[in-house]
Amino acid sequence: MVTVDAIRTLGANVQVVYCDLSDLDSVKELFPKALELMGGNIHILVNCAGIQRRSPSLDFPERDWDDVSSSRVKFSIYTVSHVPLLFLGSRCKPQICVAAIASGGPAYGATEEGKDH
């Protein structure tokens, strides 16, 4: 929350909305909730979603692989394909920024490639 506090000290209205990335219904509720919190006026929407699991590559559990790849790739695809529809007819001209906040681990690195396609 250090970044949020720093932006707020500049006088900007900042809202943080959380969701459970393992639950697609929770993800689908995220963006309408953000739009509502900001009174229908979002200028910049920053997506920093993802999870991480760490294990040696040769011992990486399949369940961990599924969790990481699902949260990162599915969320990114949903964001790119559905979020712009929320802003049709609104005053918003959002800039959607997808940012990786950590790296490392076989599943995380592989999902970076998956997000590029």
Long-range contacts (C-beta under 8 A, 24 or more apart in sequence): 13-38, 21-49, 21-50, 21-51, 21-71, 21-75, 22-67, 22-70, 22-71, 24-74, 24-78, 27-75, 27-78, 28-78, 28-82, 31-82, 31-83, 31-86, 32-86, 35-86, 35-87, 35-90, 35-92, 40-90, 40-91, 40-92, 41-91, 41-92, 42-87, 42-92, 42-94, 43-92, 43-93, 43-94, 43-95, 44-94, 44-95, 44-97, 45-83, 45-94, 45-95, 45-96, 45-97, 46-97, 46-99, 47-75, 47-76, 47-79, 47-96, 47-97, 47-98, 47-99, 48-99, 48-101, 49-75, 50-75, 50-100, 50-101, 50-102, 50-108, 50-111, 52-102, 52-104, 52-105, 52-108, 53-105, 53-107, 54-104, 54-105, 55-105, 57-106, 60-105, 60-106, 60-107, 64-107, 65-106, 65-107, 68-105, 68-107, 68-108, 68-111, 69-107, 69-110, 69-111, 69-114, 72-108, 72-111, 72-114, 72-115, 73-111, 73-114, 73-115, 76-115
